Amino acid sequence: MNTSQNGLLERLFKLSEHGTTVRTELLAGLTTFLAMCYIVIVNPLILSETGMDMGAVFVATCISAAIGCLIMGLLANYPIALAPGMGLNAYFTFAVVKGMGVPWQVALGAVFM
């Protein structure tokens, strides 16, 4: 990356002030991207076990992750990715819906409340 791009990135994100480099941030971005790809694939697979439409859950996962990441990055200026919690989704699916026999619509209503 040339120095004018480094200068722009430095001004925008204050990299040296935060003790990081462009290379470190690119590597962290790639790692985060791969983790988010995993979540976007596995989350719908888990929740579809409840009877939810897999396509709808996929879209909801993507939209919620995108909104969370945009708010965290643009408003808070923190390099933290946000996505649905995989442990909570597994609990929702395997303990509440399948284990206790609660219909997914009722369980989702309880989560909303």
N, C-alpha and C positions, 0 to 999 in steps of 0.2 A: 504494500500500500504506500502511495507516495506521501510526502510530508504535508501537502495541503489537505489531503484527506485526514491524516492523523491530527492536524491542527483543528479541523472541523469537529472530529469526534471528541477531541480533548475539550473543546469549548462546550459542546453539547452535553457531554456526560462526565466531565471532570475526572478523567481516568486516573491521572497521576495523584490527584487528591484522594481518590479511593484506593490507591495502592494497587492498580491493575494495569494491564496493557491490552492493546488491540488483540494480540494473539490469544491471550488468556480469555478474553471476552468471546472471541469467535469459537474457541474450544468449548467454553461453557454453554454457548448458544447451541452448538451442535448436540451436546449431551442432553440439554433440556429438550430440544426438538425430538430426539429419539425417545426420550421418556414420554413425551406428550403423544407421540405416535402409538406407543404401547398402550397408553391409557385410552386413546380414542378407539382402539381395536378391542381391547379386553373388556372395558366397561359395558358396551352393548352386549357382548357375549354373556356376561354375568347377569345383567338385568333382563335379558330375553328369557332366561330360565324361569322368570316369574309369569311369563305370558305377555309381557310388554312387547310391542312391535319393535323389532331390532333396528329398522331404519329410522324410526322416530327417536329411539334412544341414542342412536349414532349422531343424528342431527342435533339433539339437545345437548349431548356431550360436547360436540364441536362448538356450538354457539356459546354455551356457558363458559367453556375454557377460553374462547376468544375474548369474550367480554371481560372476564376476570383478568386476563393477561394485559389487555389494553388499558384497563383502569389502573392496574398496578404499575405498568410501564409509563403511561402518559401522564397520569395525575400524581401518582406517588413518586415517580422516577426511581423505582426500585426494580432491579433485574430479577424478579421472582415470578415464576410461572404458577398459575393457579388452574386447577382442574378438579373434577369431582373426586371425592375420596374413595379409593378403591376398597379399603377395609370396611367402610360404612356401607358401601353398596353390596359387598359380600354378606355382611350381617343382615341387611335388609332382605336380600334374596334367600339366603340359606337358613337363617334363624327365624326371621319374622314370617315371611311368606311361605316358604316350604316347610319349615320346622313347626311353626305355630298354626299354620293353615289360614292365616289372615289373607284375604284377597288383596292383590297388589294395589287396587284402587283405594282401599281403606288404609293400607299401610302408607301409601304415598300421601294421603290426606293427613295422617298423623305426623309424617315428616314435615309437611307444610305448616301444620299448627305449631 
